Amino acid sequence: MSDTEGSNTGSEFDVSDFEYDDSDGEYYQGDNENFEAIQSYSKSLKESGCKQWRLAEFIQENFVDRVDKLHIPSSKASKEELLILLHHCNWDEERLINLYYDGADELKENAGLLRSPIPGFQVRDDFECSICCNLEPSTKVFSLSCHHEFCLSCYYNYVKEELPKGKLIRCMIPDCNLSIPHALVHQICKLNNNSESVAMDNLVDNELLYYSANLYVIRHHDTFRWCPAIDCQNLVQMDLTARLAELDLDAIDPFDKNYRGSDSEVKIVTCSDGHEFCFSCKFENHLPCSCSIVRAWDRKVTDDSETYSWLEVNTKGCPECGTNIEKNGGCNHMKCFKCAYEFCWICLGTWEEHKGFYNCNRYVAPLPQEEKEMKKKRRYLDRYMHFYSRFMEHQSSMAWDLKTLKSIKKTTEEYMHEKATDSTKTISYNEIDYLQESFKLLVRGRKTLKWTYVFAYYLTKSNFRSIFEQNQDFLNALVEQLSELFEKIQTSQDNMKLVVQLRTDLVNVSKSVTNRRLKLIEAAREFLQRGLITFDEGF
Amino acid sequence: MVLTAQRRLFKEFQQLSRDPPPGIVAGPISDDDLFKWECLVEGPSDTPYENGVFPAILSFPTDYPLGPPVLKFDPPLLHPNIYADGTVCISILHPPGEDPNQYERPEERWSPVQSVEKILLSVISMLAEPNPESGANIDACKLWRDDRIEYNKQIRDHVTKSLGL
């Protein structure tokens, strides 16, 4: 597949913008030369006013650097003490300075500032800790300048409990207000785990600062988000002014017929490791769906309401005890497993009356209302199952894709390893490093595709729905094509040869997937903004 | 873990028998199980609980002293801070981690540096000064607040009965 020369520049709305002329076999338009171009495009589309943080950067810049910059005239506080004071004031310099000039002694008292010198860690002979009552010939003991001594392992247990609160940790005696300096907290944790050498100065890895960052993010939840990806410790910060513009998002009901657009502005952000997620609802990138649709879908999927619909359509309740019974044979003489009541499946009357003659053969027209209800329910169920199964299908395909990639990755790594000793192997890193990037685009494509089914589920019937569905088909075809290419590499005899051979194809197709994906999202957004499509929550 | 708890409980028992605080007797019910203690708490003077001696059971968790014990009066005692089944509800018996009501200061709550002696002293001061703000027994709270005469009478009756008079 090759690039086309056509580019889409029409700013005036036109249905054909979103339709594709498939006659020459071209699926996508646009002439992005490489991945970077696509990425910067998607970035400018989605993330204005965002800042990405790694946890260490965050701690460095927001906590450690602030202390370095902090200058309180006429105070002789050390860096360590300033860190405690600033932590006490929730990292708010202004508050610290105000409190300091209101009464430096009171502030120091409340912050539990240490009076030097701190005894810190000591090894003591015949020390009996008053908590664990352990009496050892030689015990590691910790205390602050208050000399409330406890053995290190009891102190560690206490610190471990206190850490997640993210606040300053005080001496173990409840009435003693002294704070344990950050570096010593770190040492308590490390020494207890028997690490001998402890670096004092590296505050970026400090446990207490980590939990304090966590608390800080919770307190500033309007501007900060943790990346929701598993094991990812990155943060995204949203520019407040950018946020203000869309503050009322949640107040708008997307299922309101008169509703126009702003819900389509889903704020997708990317963390430093490239994980995409929605800033508002902390879900994965769920475009083209809005957050409220995601919420409605999530409720539907998790509350199991469709299970009940299925039961209603496919089973009948035992007339005696109400147990749901599914008919799995021809005979209409039913016997309830639970209460052993015998009845007729057709009329639900007791079987006693059917022994001699079938009085249920006489037609009594069902109430038209009832019949209609039943048919409606069945239709709704079919509809739901249609979209749900596709949604789940792509979800599981994603996992399979990942397996494929892992296996390819393993092969390439082995190859690279052998390359050092085997001169016949000549493929360079440059020739294979596209794999990771292509794969990322495949996953993103699948994710969008997955959510299009949710979007389509709630969409009411219109011409624009047909256009949307067509876009969906195109994206689907491309995603499958890409997935197939990956699988081809994995299953072939000579993986490495294919990795190089298929490179152009893979890069091209993954580019097309991304173009298609962004087009689809853009189209959905524009339909929404122009009020050309509506949603119905009633399904 | 269990060893630590046993060692600590044994120490506390030794300490309590060597130097018992006034109005308190406490110790393990049997030598085999250090985790169940029986206590006798004397009613503080100048209160309706005066002259009463109230038996209670202390049950310790295996992670003691990290977690607090449970104190239960048997038979139950009428008091705003004692549940109808006899379980005592005061801040020193609550672990520092959870505070569903947000009104207890952390330094009042359980921590491993507290002890059985401090718990029982807190219980005596609780008997003298109920805290209806965080009631455990609503009926007792209501009675204590609205009809102190009846409240005092019911407690004195309980004391008289418990002494077998």
Interface residues (C-beta under 8 A of the other chain):
Chain A: S130 I131 C132 C133 N134 C154 N157 Y158 E161 M172 I173 P174 D175
Chain B: T4 R7 R8 F10 K11 P65 L66 P96 G97 P106 E107 E108 S111 P112 V113 Q114
